[in-house]
Amino acid sequence: MAQLFPLARIAPGLLAGLAACAPAEGAAPSKIVYEGVETRLLEGDLVDFRVALRGAGDDRAVVSYATCAAAQYALIRGYGFARHIRTKIDHENGTWQADAVYLISAALPRGLKTIDAQVTVGDCADQGIPTV
């Protein structure tokens, strides 16, 4: 635990990004059906991600799915980082949906909810969470 504290002080967003891609507790990844990602460029480097899935026990899986999509999108656009702005979640008839907005950037942006896109995409692949 003593080894994590210095890393958390240096890159709190990195740890938050990795935690966001962890599979939802109580939901078996093999039972989750990922229904796709819709990406909309809002303005400048502000991007809206709409994702949907079925088979999750709670909202953590859909939040992870949106985070993974944002990380991959940042890499596709030639950026290395993203900062979470907001996420709206809806659950209806067994389908979880998230409408998440991220700011993508080449340099580590200010804020507590930042992710290192390369590290996050690798973690998403390890967890079996699809990206864009």
N, CA, C and O atoms as CSV, one atom per row, in Angstrom:
chain,resi,resn,atom,element,x,y,z
A,1,MET,N,N,0.824,-1.184,0.000
A,1,MET,CA,C,0.000,0.000,0.000
A,1,MET,C,C,0.873,1.254,0.000
A,1,MET,O,O,0.510,2.258,-0.614
A,2,ALA,N,N,2.009,1.208,0.676
A,2,ALA,CA,C,2.887,2.373,0.718
A,2,ALA,C,C,3.388,2.732,-0.677
A,2,ALA,O,O,3.689,3.897,-0.936
A,3,GLN,N,N,3.484,1.760,-1.578
A,3,GLN,CA,C,3.959,2.026,-2.929
A,3,GLN,C,C,2.902,2.743,-3.768
A,3,GLN,O,O,3.256,3.483,-4.685
A,4,LEU,N,N,1.627,2.545,-3.483
A,4,LEU,CA,C,0.581,3.205,-4.253
A,4,LEU,C,C,0.467,4.688,-3.941
A,4,LEU,O,O,0.117,5.472,-4.823
A,5,PHE,N,N,0.753,5.092,-2.713
A,5,PHE,CA,C,0.548,6.479,-2.329
A,5,PHE,C,C,1.333,7.459,-3.181
A,5,PHE,O,O,0.747,8.445,-3.629
A,6,PRO,N,N,2.629,7.254,-3.438
A,6,PRO,CA,C,3.332,8.206,-4.303
A,6,PRO,C,C,2.754,8.245,-5.718
A,6,PRO,O,O,2.664,9.321,-6.308
A,7,LEU,N,N,2.362,7.097,-6.273
A,7,LEU,CA,C,1.770,7.079,-7.604
A,7,LEU,C,C,0.444,7.833,-7.599
A,7,LEU,O,O,0.151,8.576,-8.536
A,8,ALA,N,N,-0.347,7.651,-6.568
A,8,ALA,CA,C,-1.630,8.343,-6.484
A,8,ALA,C,C,-1.429,9.851,-6.415
A,8,ALA,O,O,-2.248,10.606,-6.938
A,9,ARG,N,N,-0.358,10.298,-5.782
A,9,ARG,CA,C,-0.095,11.742,-5.710
A,9,ARG,C,C,0.382,12.273,-7.055
A,9,ARG,O,O,0.102,13.422,-7.397
A,10,ILE,N,N,1.092,11.460,-7.817
A,10,ILE,CA,C,1.625,11.905,-9.101
A,10,ILE,C,C,0.550,11.843,-10.187
A,10,ILE,O,O,0.425,12.768,-10.990
A,11,ALA,N,N,-0.207,10.783,-10.214
A,11,ALA,CA,C,-1.172,10.595,-11.306
A,11,ALA,C,C,-2.512,10.069,-10.793
A,11,ALA,O,O,-2.860,8.921,-11.066
A,12,PRO,N,N,-3.279,10.892,-10.048
A,12,PRO,CA,C,-4.550,10.404,-9.521
A,12,PRO,C,C,-5.518,10.014,-10.620
A,12,PRO,O,O,-6.307,9.085,-10.444
A,13,GLY,N,N,-5.476,10.700,-11.742
A,13,GLY,CA,C,-6.380,10.385,-12.844
A,13,GLY,C,C,-6.082,9.036,-13.468
A,13,GLY,O,O,-6.989,8.344,-13.930
A,14,LEU,N,N,-4.808,8.663,-13.483
A,14,LEU,CA,C,-4.422,7.382,-14.033
A,14,LEU,C,C,-5.083,6.266,-13.239
A,14,LEU,O,O,-5.628,5.325,-13.816
A,15,LEU,N,N,-5.035,6.370,-11.915
A,15,LEU,CA,C,-5.653,5.350,-11.078
A,15,LEU,C,C,-7.161,5.355,-11.235
A,15,LEU,O,O,-7.782,4.291,-11.246
A,16,ALA,N,N,-7.760,6.519,-11.356
A,16,ALA,CA,C,-9.209,6.608,-11.558
A,16,ALA,C,C,-9.592,5.980,-12.886
A,16,ALA,O,O,-10.610,5.292,-12.973
A,17,GLY,N,N,-8.796,6.205,-13.920
A,17,GLY,CA,C,-9.077,5.626,-15.226
A,17,GLY,C,C,-9.027,4.112,-15.199
A,17,GLY,O,O,-9.869,3.449,-15.805
A,18,LEU,N,N,-8.050,3.560,-14.503
A,18,LEU,CA,C,-7.951,2.115,-14.413
A,18,LEU,C,C,-9.093,1.536,-13.600
A,18,LEU,O,O,-9.631,0.485,-13.948
A,19,ALA,N,N,-9.464,2.203,-12.532
A,19,ALA,CA,C,-10.578,1.729,-11.709
A,19,ALA,C,C,-11.877,1.757,-12.497
A,19,ALA,O,O,-12.736,0.896,-12.311
A,20,ALA,N,N,-12.024,2.734,-13.371
A,20,ALA,CA,C,-13.252,2.844,-14.149
A,20,ALA,C,C,-13.398,1.696,-15.135
A,20,ALA,O,O,-14.519,1.378,-15.534
A,21,CYS,N,N,-12.310,1.071,-15.536
A,21,CYS,CA,C,-12.384,-0.017,-16.515
A,21,CYS,C,C,-12.484,-1.385,-15.859
A,21,CYS,O,O,-12.535,-2.397,-16.558
A,22,ALA,N,N,-12.513,-1.440,-14.540
A,22,ALA,CA,C,-12.653,-2.718,-13.860
A,22,ALA,C,C,-14.048,-3.264,-14.104
A,22,ALA,O,O,-15.001,-2.490,-14.197
A,23,PRO,N,N,-14.191,-4.589,-14.211
A,23,PRO,CA,C,-15.517,-5.132,-14.443
A,23,PRO,C,C,-16.413,-4.858,-13.255
A,23,PRO,O,O,-15.936,-4.796,-12.121
A,24,ALA,N,N,-17.673,-4.696,-13.488
A,24,ALA,CA,C,-18.635,-4.423,-12.426
A,24,ALA,C,C,-18.695,-5.608,-11.479
A,24,ALA,O,O,-18.771,-6.757,-11.914
A,25,GLU,N,N,-18.662,-5.329,-10.186
A,25,GLU,CA,C,-18.720,-6.361,-9.176
A,25,GLU,C,C,-20.064,-7.067,-9.257
A,25,GLU,O,O,-21.108,-6.419,-9.337
A,26,GLY,N,N,-20.038,-8.371,-9.236
A,26,GLY,CA,C,-21.270,-9.128,-9.280
A,26,GLY,C,C,-21.773,-9.394,-10.691
A,26,GLY,O,O,-22.741,-10.135,-10.862
A,27,ALA,N,N,-21.146,-8.813,-11.699
A,27,ALA,CA,C,-21.578,-9.039,-13.076
A,27,ALA,C,C,-20.484,-9.803,-13.804
A,27,ALA,O,O,-19.351,-9.334,-13.907
A,28,ALA,N,N,-20.824,-10.963,-14.300
A,28,ALA,CA,C,-19.855,-11.764,-15.037
A,28,ALA,C,C,-19.647,-11.152,-16.414
A,28,ALA,O,O,-20.610,-10.973,-17.160
A,29,PRO,N,N,-18.391,-10.826,-16.767
A,29,PRO,CA,C,-18.127,-10.209,-18.063
A,29,PRO,C,C,-18.687,-11.011,-19.237
A,29,PRO,O,O,-19.084,-10.424,-20.243
A,30,SER,N,N,-18.725,-12.350,-19.126
A,30,SER,CA,C,-19.227,-13.155,-20.231
A,30,SER,C,C,-20.725,-12.976,-20.436
A,30,SER,O,O,-21.222,-13.273,-21.522
A,31,LYS,N,N,-21.462,-12.503,-19.438
A,31,LYS,CA,C,-22.900,-12.299,-19.552
A,31,LYS,C,C,-23.246,-10.906,-20.076
A,31,LYS,O,O,-24.394,-10.657,-20.444
A,32,ILE,N,N,-22.300,-10.022,-20.114
A,32,ILE,CA,C,-22.564,-8.663,-20.578
A,32,ILE,C,C,-22.543,-8.644,-22.098
A,32,ILE,O,O,-21.624,-9.170,-22.726
A,33,VAL,N,N,-23.557,-8.037,-22.677
A,33,VAL,CA,C,-23.642,-7.875,-24.121
A,33,VAL,C,C,-23.472,-6.387,-24.417
A,33,VAL,O,O,-24.326,-5.572,-24.066
A,34,TYR,N,N,-22.370,-6.045,-25.061
A,34,TYR,CA,C,-22.077,-4.655,-25.403
A,34,TYR,C,C,-22.791,-4.315,-26.707
A,34,TYR,O,O,-22.576,-4.967,-27.729
A,35,GLU,N,N,-23.632,-3.300,-26.665
A,35,GLU,CA,C,-24.498,-2.990,-27.800
A,35,GLU,C,C,-23.994,-1.864,-28.692
A,35,GLU,O,O,-24.674,-1.494,-29.650
A,36,GLY,N,N,-22.833,-1.317,-28.405
A,36,GLY,CA,C,-22.269,-0.335,-29.311
A,36,GLY,C,C,-22.034,1.040,-28.707
A,36,GLY,O,O,-22.520,1.373,-27.626
A,37,VAL,N,N,-21.268,1.818,-29.457
A,37,VAL,CA,C,-20.866,3.166,-29.047
A,37,VAL,C,C,-21.248,4.139,-30.153
A,37,VAL,O,O,-21.012,3.887,-31.335
A,38,GLU,N,N,-21.832,5.233,-29.754
A,38,GLU,CA,C,-22.108,6.334,-30.679
A,38,GLU,C,C,-21.271,7.520,-30.211
A,38,GLU,O,O,-21.338,7.910,-29.045
A,39,THR,N,N,-20.495,8.083,-31.106
A,39,THR,CA,C,-19.595,9.182,-30.763
A,39,THR,C,C,-20.037,10.443,-31.481
A,39,THR,O,O,-20.332,10.422,-32.675
A,40,ARG,N,N,-20.078,11.548,-30.734
A,40,ARG,CA,C,-20.450,12.842,-31.316
A,40,ARG,C,C,-19.445,13.898,-30.858
A,40,ARG,O,O,-19.238,14.104,-29.662
A,41,LEU,N,N,-18.831,14.556,-31.828
A,41,LEU,CA,C,-17.941,15.671,-31.519
A,41,LEU,C,C,-18.830,16.870,-31.198
A,41,LEU,O,O,-19.627,17.288,-32.037
A,42,LEU,N,N,-18.702,17.425,-29.998
A,42,LEU,CA,C,-19.557,18.527,-29.583
A,42,LEU,C,C,-18.979,19.874,-30.006
A,42,LEU,O,O,-19.606,20.629,-30.749
A,43,GLU,N,N,-17.779,20.160,-29.520
A,43,GLU,CA,C,-17.116,21.421,-29.854
A,43,GLU,C,C,-15.644,21.287,-29.508
A,43,GLU,O,O,-15.299,20.864,-28.404
A,44,GLY,N,N,-14.785,21.639,-30.432
A,44,GLY,CA,C,-13.346,21.536,-30.171
A,44,GLY,C,C,-12.968,20.110,-29.839
A,44,GLY,O,O,-13.134,19.212,-30.663
A,45,ASP,N,N,-12.460,19.896,-28.640
A,45,ASP,CA,C,-12.024,18.578,-28.193
A,45,ASP,C,C,-12.999,17.952,-27.196
A,45,ASP,O,O,-12.645,17.010,-26.488
A,46,LEU,N,N,-14.209,18.468,-27.142
A,46,LEU,CA,C,-15.261,17.950,-26.272
A,46,LEU,C,C,-16.057,16.901,-27.052
A,46,LEU,O,O,-16.605,17.192,-28.115
A,47,VAL,N,N,-16.116,15.671,-26.510
A,47,VAL,CA,C,-16.735,14.561,-27.232
A,47,VAL,C,C,-17.776,13.871,-26.349
A,47,VAL,O,O,-17.556,13.645,-25.159
A,48,ASP,N,N,-18.919,13.541,-26.968
A,48,ASP,CA,C,-20.010,12.850,-26.287
A,48,ASP,C,C,-20.001,11.388,-26.724
A,48,ASP,O,O,-19.955,11.096,-27.919
A,49,PHE,N,N,-20.044,10.470,-25.760
A,49,PHE,CA,C,-20.075,9.040,-26.030
A,49,PHE,C,C,-21.374,8.482,-25.473
A,49,PHE,O,O,-21.679,8.651,-24.292
A,50,ARG,N,N,-22.130,7.819,-26.324
A,50,ARG,CA,C,-23.360,7.155,-25.896
A,50,ARG,C,C,-23.142,5.669,-26.089
A,50,ARG,O,O,-22.896,5.195,-27.198
A,51,VAL,N,N,-23.237,4.948,-24.990
A,51,VAL,CA,C,-22.985,3.510,-25.003
A,51,VAL,C,C,-24.176,2.787,-24.378
A,51,VAL,O,O,-24.933,3.360,-23.593
A,52,ALA,N,N,-24.321,1.528,-24.742
A,52,ALA,CA,C,-25.395,0.710,-24.179
A,52,ALA,C,C,-24.903,-0.723,-24.017
A,52,ALA,O,O,-24.068,-1.199,-24.786
A,53,LEU,N,N,-25.435,-1.400,-23.003
A,53,LEU,CA,C,-25.122,-2.803,-22.777
A,53,LEU,C,C,-26.262,-3.458,-22.011
A,53,LEU,O,O,-27.092,-2.787,-21.397
A,54,ARG,N,N,-26.279,-4.780,-22.063
A,54,ARG,CA,C,-27.236,-5.587,-21.308
A,54,ARG,C,C,-26.467,-6.610,-20.484
A,54,ARG,O,O,-25.351,-6.995,-20.833
A,55,GLY,N,N,-27.075,-7.042,-19.391
A,55,GLY,CA,C,-26.507,-8.118,-18.594
A,55,GLY,C,C,-25.664,-7.681,-17.414
A,55,GLY,O,O,-25.039,-8.519,-16.764
A,56,ALA,N,N,-25.629,-6.394,-17.123
A,56,ALA,CA,C,-24.841,-5.907,-15.980
A,56,ALA,C,C,-25.724,-5.823,-14.738
A,56,ALA,O,O,-26.927,-5.576,-14.831
A,57,GLY,N,N,-25.117,-6.030,-13.588
A,57,GLY,CA,C,-25.854,-5.957,-12.336
A,57,GLY,C,C,-26.078,-4.547,-11.831
A,57,GLY,O,O,-27.005,-4.294,-11.061
A,58,ASP,N,N,-25.228,-3.629,-12.265
A,58,ASP,CA,C,-25.362,-2.235,-11.845
A,58,ASP,C,C,-24.732,-1.328,-12.895
A,58,ASP,O,O,-24.336,-1.789,-13.966
A,59,ASP,N,N,-24.643,-0.040,-12.584
A,59,ASP,CA,C,-24.189,0.937,-13.580
A,59,ASP,C,C,-22.679,0.978,-13.802
A,59,ASP,O,O,-22.224,1.658,-14.722
A,60,ARG,N,N,-21.901,0.288,-13.006
A,60,ARG,CA,C,-20.444,0.373,-13.146
A,60,ARG,C,C,-19.947,-0.150,-14.496
A,60,ARG,O,O,-18.978,0.374,-15.047
A,61,ALA,N,N,-20.601,-1.172,-15.023
A,61,ALA,CA,C,-20.156,-1.731,-16.307
A,61,ALA,C,C,-20.357,-0.738,-17.446
A,61,ALA,O,O,-19.502,-0.632,-18.325
A,62,VAL,N,N,-21.467,-0.012,-17.444
A,62,VAL,CA,C,-21.723,0.944,-18.521
A,62,VAL,C,C,-20.803,2.158,-18.404
A,62,VAL,O,O,-20.416,2.742,-19.417
A,63,VAL,N,N,-20.454,2.538,-17.186
A,63,VAL,CA,C,-19.500,3.630,-16.978
A,63,VAL,C,C,-18.118,3.199,-17.483
A,63,VAL,O,O,-17.413,3.987,-18.114
A,64,SER,N,N,-17.739,1.973,-17.211
A,64,SER,CA,C,-16.463,1.454,-17.701
A,64,SER,C,C,-16.433,1.408,-19.222
A,64,SER,O,O,-15.422,1.740,-19.842
A,65,TYR,N,N,-17.528,1.001,-19.810
A,65,TYR,CA,C,-17.647,0.927,-21.268
A,65,TYR,C,C,-17.447,2.313,-21.888
A,65,TYR,O,O,-16.730,2.452,-22.879
A,66,ALA,N,N,-18.073,3.325,-21.313
A,66,ALA,CA,C,-17.915,4.702,-21.811
A,66,ALA,C,C,-16.468,5.180,-21.650
A,66,ALA,O,O,-15.929,5.839,-22.539
A,67,THR,N,N,-15.850,4.853,-20.532
A,67,THR,CA,C,-14.462,5.251,-20.284
A,67,THR,C,C,-13.527,4.600,-21.304
A,67,THR,O,O,-12.615,5.245,-21.823
A,68,CYS,N,N,-13.761,3.330,-21.582
A,68,CYS,CA,C,-12.934,2.619,-22.563
A,68,CYS,C,C,-13.106,3.214,-23.954
A,68,CYS,O,O,-12.137,3.360,-24.699
A,69,ALA,N,N,-14.340,3.557,-24.299
A,69,ALA,CA,C,-14.597,4.180,-25.606
A,69,ALA,C,C,-13.886,5.523,-25.711
A,69,ALA,O,O,-13.299,5.835,-26.747
A,70,ALA,N,N,-13.935,6.319,-24.644
A,70,ALA,CA,C,-13.283,7.631,-24.652
A,70,ALA,C,C,-11.767,7.492,-24.785
A,70,ALA,O,O,-11.134,8.259,-25.510
A,71,ALA,N,N,-11.191,6.527,-24.094
A,71,ALA,CA,C,-9.742,6.320,-24.169
A,71,ALA,C,C,-9.313,5.926,-25.583
A,71,ALA,O,O,-8.335,6.457,-26.110
A,72,GLN,N,N,-10.041,5.001,-26.188
A,72,GLN,CA,C,-9.693,4.574,-27.552
A,72,GLN,C,C,-9.880,5.722,-28.544
A,72,GLN,O,O,-9.053,5.905,-29.438
A,73,TYR,N,N,-10.944,6.486,-28.396
A,73,TYR,CA,C,-11.201,7.617,-29.284
A,73,TYR,C,C,-10.063,8.635,-29.196
A,73,TYR,O,O,-9.619,9.167,-30.213
A,74,ALA,N,N,-9.595,8.901,-27.970
A,74,ALA,CA,C,-8.478,9.835,-27.798
A,74,ALA,C,C,-7.255,9.351,-28.575
A,74,ALA,O,O,-6.587,10.146,-29.237
A,75,LEU,N,N,-6.963,8.073,-28.500
A,75,LEU,CA,C,-5.814,7.521,-29.233
A,75,LEU,C,C,-6.023,7.619,-30.738
A,75,LEU,O,O,-5.097,7.969,-31.470
A,76,ILE,N,N,-7.223,7.314,-31.205
A,76,ILE,CA,C,-7.518,7.394,-32.636
A,76,ILE,C,C,-7.285,8.809,-33.158
A,76,ILE,O,O,-6.793,8.990,-34.271
A,77,ARG,N,N,-7.634,9.794,-32.366
A,77,ARG,CA,C,-7.489,11.193,-32.769
A,77,ARG,C,C,-6.077,11.727,-32.532
A,77,ARG,O,O,-5.806,12.896,-32.810
A,78,GLY,N,N,-5.181,10.891,-32.025
A,78,GLY,CA,C,-3.804,11.301,-31.824
A,78,GLY,C,C,-3.540,11.974,-30.483
A,78,GLY,O,O,-2.526,12.652,-30.316
A,79,TYR,N,N,-4.437,11.792,-29.537
A,79,TYR,CA,C,-4.284,12.372,-28.209
A,79,TYR,C,C,-3.922,11.284,-27.206
A,79,TYR,O,O,-4.156,10.099,-27.446
A,80,GLY,N,N,-3.352,11.699,-26.089
A,80,GLY,CA,C,-2.942,10.721,-25.086
A,80,GLY,C,C,-3.761,10.718,-23.820
A,80,GLY,O,O,-3.586,9.847,-22.968
A,81,PHE,N,N,-4.662,11.692,-23.680
A,81,PHE,CA,C,-5.382,11.821,-22.417
A,81,PHE,C,C,-6.835,12.217,-22.649
A,81,PHE,O,O,-7.211,12.701,-23.717
A,82,ALA,N,N,-7.630,11.997,-21.619
A,82,ALA,CA,C,-9.016,12.450,-21.624
A,82,ALA,C,C,-9.384,12.849,-20.198
A,82,ALA,O,O,-8.840,12.321,-19.229
A,83,ARG,N,N,-10.309,13.782,-20.093
A,83,ARG,CA,C,-10.823,14.194,-18.776
A,83,ARG,C,C,-12.329,14.023,-18.804
A,83,ARG,O,O,-13.013,14.508,-19.706
A,84,HIS,N,N,-12.830,13.322,-17.796
A,84,HIS,CA,C,-14.266,13.091,-17.674
A,84,HIS,C,C,-14.954,14.396,-17.278
A,84,HIS,O,O,-14.534,15.068,-16.336
A,85,ILE,N,N,-16.006,14.743,-17.998
A,85,ILE,CA,C,-16.792,15.938,-17.695
A,85,ILE,C,C,-18.054,15.545,-16.942
A,85,ILE,O,O,-18.297,16.026,-15.835
A,86,ARG,N,N,-18.868,14.660,-17.547
A,86,ARG,CA,C,-20.088,14.202,-16.879
A,86,ARG,C,C,-20.594,12.934,-17.539
A,86,ARG,O,O,-20.276,12.648,-18.693
A,87,THR,N,N,-21.399,12.167,-16.781
A,87,THR,CA,C,-22.049,10.981,-17.313
A,87,THR,C,C,-23.478,10.928,-16.797
A,87,THR,O,O,-23.726,11.084,-15.602
A,88,LYS,N,N,-24.421,10.703,-17.719
A,88,LYS,CA,C,-25.820,10.464,-17.376
A,88,LYS,C,C,-26.097,8.997,-17.656
A,88,LYS,O,O,-25.726,8.474,-18.707
A,89,ILE,N,N,-26.753,8.336,-16.707
A,89,ILE,CA,C,-27.001,6.901,-16.821
A,89,ILE,C,C,-28.497,6.634,-16.781
A,89,ILE,O,O,-29.240,7.269,-16.032
A,90,ASP,N,N,-28.924,5.674,-17.608
A,90,ASP,CA,C,-30.324,5.266,-17.642
A,90,ASP,C,C,-30.373,3.744,-17.671
A,90,ASP,O,O,-29.540,3.098,-18.306
A,91,HIS,N,N,-31.357,3.179,-16.977
A,91,HIS,CA,C,-31.536,1.732,-16.970
A,91,HIS,C,C,-33.005,1.437,-17.236
A,91,HIS,O,O,-33.882,1.861,-16.483
A,92,GLU,N,N,-33.265,0.699,-18.325
A,92,GLU,CA,C,-34.636,0.385,-18.681
A,92,GLU,C,C,-34.699,-0.974,-19.356
A,92,GLU,O,O,-33.956,-1.246,-20.298
A,93,ASN,N,N,-35.589,-1.822,-18.868
A,93,ASN,CA,C,-35.810,-3.149,-19.449
A,93,ASN,C,C,-34.521,-3.955,-19.597
A,93,ASN,O,O,-34.327,-4.635,-20.605
A,94,GLY,N,N,-33.644,-3.881,-18.603
A,94,GLY,CA,C,-32.411,-4.659,-18.614
A,94,GLY,C,C,-31.262,-4.056,-19.403
A,94,GLY,O,O,-30.170,-4.622,-19.436
A,95,THR,N,N,-31.495,-2.915,-20.037
A,95,THR,CA,C,-30.437,-2.254,-20.812
A,95,THR,C,C,-29.929,-1.035,-20.047
A,95,THR,O,O,-30.705,-0.178,-19.624
A,96,TRP,N,N,-28.626,-0.979,-19.881
A,96,TRP,CA,C,-27.969,0.173,-19.272
A,96,TRP,C,C,-27.454,1.066,-20.387
A,96,TRP,O,O,-26.844,0.585,-21.341
A,97,GLN,N,N,-27.698,2.364,-20.271
A,97,GLN,CA,C,-27.195,3.335,-21.239
A,97,GLN,C,C,-26.456,4.435,-20.499
A,97,GLN,O,O,-26.847,4.838,-19.403
A,98,ALA,N,N,-25.389,4.911,-21.109
A,98,ALA,CA,C,-24.646,6.040,-20.553
A,98,ALA,C,C,-24.440,7.076,-21.651
A,98,ALA,O,O,-24.171,6.745,-22.806
A,99,ASP,N,N,-24.571,8.310,-21.264
A,99,ASP,CA,C,-24.287,9.457,-22.128
A,99,ASP,C,C,-23.162,10.198,-21.399
A,99,ASP,O,O,-23.405,10.926,-20.437
A,100,ALA,N,N,-21.933,10.002,-21.871
A,100,ALA,CA,C,-20.751,10.521,-21.168
A,100,ALA,C,C,-20.010,11.529,-22.037
A,100,ALA,O,O,-19.836,11.322,-23.238
A,101,VAL,N,N,-19.581,12.614,-21.419
A,101,VAL,CA,C,-18.833,13.649,-22.128
A,101,VAL,C,C,-17.413,13.695,-21.570
A,101,VAL,O,O,-17.196,13.727,-20.358
A,102,TYR,N,N,-16.447,13.697,-22.503
A,102,TYR,CA,C,-15.029,13.769,-22.155
A,102,TYR,C,C,-14.369,14.876,-22.956
A,102,TYR,O,O,-14.793,15.193,-24.067
A,103,LEU,N,N,-13.342,15.452,-22.389
A,103,LEU,CA,C,-12.469,16.386,-23.083
A,103,LEU,C,C,-11.206,15.603,-23.409
A,103,LEU,O,O,-10.558,15.079,-22.503
A,104,ILE,N,N,-10.843,15.515,-24.685
A,104,ILE,CA,C,-9.624,14.803,-25.051
A,104,ILE,C,C,-8.510,15.824,-25.251
A,104,ILE,O,O,-8.758,16.949,-25.685
A,105,SER,N,N,-7.278,15.421,-24.930
A,105,SER,CA,C,-6.166,16.362,-25.049
A,105,SER,C,C,-4.847,15.626,-25.230
A,105,SER,O,O,-4.704,14.455,-24.878
A,106,ALA,N,N,-3.884,16.360,-25.796
A,106,ALA,CA,C,-2.550,15.804,-26.015
A,106,ALA,C,C,-1.753,15.756,-24.713
A,106,ALA,O,O,-0.969,14.832,-24.497
A,107,ALA,N,N,-1.949,16.736,-23.861
A,107,ALA,CA,C,-1.246,16.813,-22.568
A,107,ALA,C,C,-2.213,16.458,-21.444
A,107,ALA,O,O,-3.429,16.566,-21.599
A,108,LEU,N,N,-1.666,16.041,-20.330
A,108,LEU,CA,C,-2.496,15.703,-19.174
A,108,LEU,C,C,-3.315,16.925,-18.769
A,108,LEU,O,O,-2.745,17.941,-18.371
A,109,PRO,N,N,-4.646,16.844,-18.864
A,109,PRO,CA,C,-5.476,18.001,-18.529
A,109,PRO,C,C,-5.595,18.177,-17.024
A,109,PRO,O,O,-5.336,17.254,-16.252
A,110,ARG,N,N,-5.987,19.368,-16.627
A,110,ARG,CA,C,-6.268,19.621,-15.219
A,110,ARG,C,C,-7.510,18.843,-14.816
A,110,ARG,O,O,-8.350,18.514,-15.654
A,111,GLY,N,N,-7.615,18.558,-13.552
A,111,GLY,CA,C,-8.799,17.880,-13.038
A,111,GLY,C,C,-8.450,16.571,-12.371
A,111,GLY,O,O,-7.351,16.038,-12.531
A,112,LEU,N,N,-9.414,16.064,-11.618
A,112,LEU,CA,C,-9.209,14.833,-10.867
A,112,LEU,C,C,-9.609,13.587,-11.648
A,112,LEU,O,O,-9.124,12.495,-11.351
A,113,LYS,N,N,-10.473,13.727,-12.628
A,113,LYS,CA,C,-10.991,12.574,-13.361
A,113,LYS,C,C,-10.340,12.473,-14.739
A,113,LYS,O,O,-11.028,12.454,-15.760
A,114,THR,N,N,-9.021,12.407,-14.758
A,114,THR,CA,C,-8.288,12.289,-16.015
A,114,THR,C,C,-7.861,10.838,-16.225
A,114,THR,O,O,-7.681,10.080,-15.271
A,115,ILE,N,N,-7.706,10.474,-17.492
A,115,ILE,CA,C,-7.240,9.128,-17.801
A,115,ILE,C,C,-6.097,9.194,-18.804
A,115,ILE,O,O,-6.078,10.040,-19.698
A,116,ASP,N,N,-5.160,8.294,-18.636
A,116,ASP,CA,C,-4.094,8.082,-19.605
A,116,ASP,C,C,-4.668,7.103,-20.618
A,116,ASP,O,O,-4.898,5.939,-20.289
A,117,ALA,N,N,-4.901,7.552,-21.832
A,117,ALA,CA,C,-5.616,6.759,-22.830
A,117,ALA,C,C,-4.925,5.430,-23.137
A,117,ALA,O,O,-5.592,4.399,-23.217
A,118,GLN,N,N,-3.615,5.436,-23.308
A,118,GLN,CA,C,-2.890,4.215,-23.662
A,118,GLN,C,C,-3.015,3.157,-22.566
A,118,GLN,O,O,-3.276,1.989,-22.854
A,119,VAL,N,N,-2.832,3.558,-21.339
A,119,VAL,CA,C,-2.915,2.627,-20.212
A,119,VAL,C,C,-4.349,2.115,-20.059
A,119,VAL,O,O,-4.564,0.927,-19.821
A,120,THR,N,N,-5.312,3.000,-20.195
A,120,THR,CA,C,-6.713,2.626,-20.028
A,120,THR,C,C,-7.167,1.661,-21.116
A,120,THR,O,O,-7.863,0.690,-20.819
A,121,VAL,N,N,-6.788,1.904,-22.372
A,121,VAL,CA,C,-7.166,0.998,-23.458
A,121,VAL,C,C,-6.571,-0.390,-23.219
A,121,VAL,O,O,-7.241,-1.394,-23.460
A,122,GLY,N,N,-5.342,-0.460,-22.756
A,122,GLY,CA,C,-4.733,-1.756,-22.440
A,122,GLY,C,C,-5.485,-2.476,-21.341
A,122,GLY,O,O,-5.700,-3.686,-21.416
A,123,ASP,N,N,-5.886,-1.733,-20.319
A,123,ASP,CA,C,-6.633,-2.329,-19.227
A,123,ASP,C,C,-8.013,-2.798,-19.703
A,123,ASP,O,O,-8.494,-3.851,-19.283
A,124,CYS,N,N,-8.638,-2.022,-20.567
A,124,CYS,CA,C,-9.942,-2.399,-21.119
A,124,CYS,C,C,-9.830,-3.724,-21.881
A,124,CYS,O,O,-10.687,-4.598,-21.750
A,125,ALA,N,N,-8.777,-3.861,-22.670
A,125,ALA,CA,C,-8.563,-5.108,-23.420
A,125,ALA,C,C,-8.385,-6.281,-22.454
A,125,ALA,O,O,-8.923,-7.364,-22.682
A,126,ASP,N,N,-7.631,-6.062,-21.382
A,126,ASP,CA,C,-7.416,-7.111,-20.386
A,126,ASP,C,C,-8.738,-7.528,-19.727
A,126,ASP,O,O,-8.922,-8.693,-19.372
A,127,GLN,N,N,-9.647,-6.571,-19.570
A,127,GLN,CA,C,-10.927,-6.822,-18.918
A,127,GLN,C,C,-11.992,-7.325,-19.897
A,127,GLN,O,O,-13.085,-7.707,-19.479
A,128,GLY,N,N,-11.680,-7.327,-21.186
A,128,GLY,CA,C,-12.645,-7.780,-22.181
A,128,GLY,C,C,-13.710,-6.749,-22.514
A,128,GLY,O,O,-14.783,-7.099,-23.006
A,129,ILE,N,N,-13.422,-5.477,-22.251
A,129,ILE,CA,C,-14.367,-4.404,-22.537
A,129,ILE,C,C,-14.013,-3.817,-23.906
A,129,ILE,O,O,-12.891,-3.351,-24.104
A,130,PRO,N,N,-14.950,-3.834,-24.844
A,130,PRO,CA,C,-14.639,-3.299,-26.173
A,130,PRO,C,C,-14.463,-1.795,-26.154
A,130,PRO,O,O,-14.956,-1.107,-25.261
A,131,THR,N,N,-13.755,-1.296,-27.151
A,131,THR,CA,C,-13.554,0.146,-27.312
A,131,THR,C,C,-14.143,0.556,-28.659
A,131,THR,O,O,-14.763,-0.263,-29.337
A,132,VAL,N,N,-13.958,1.796,-29.045
A,132,VAL,CA,C,-14.548,2.319,-30.298
A,132,VAL,C,C,-14.107,1.470,-31.467
A,132,VAL,O,O,-14.491,1.740,-32.606
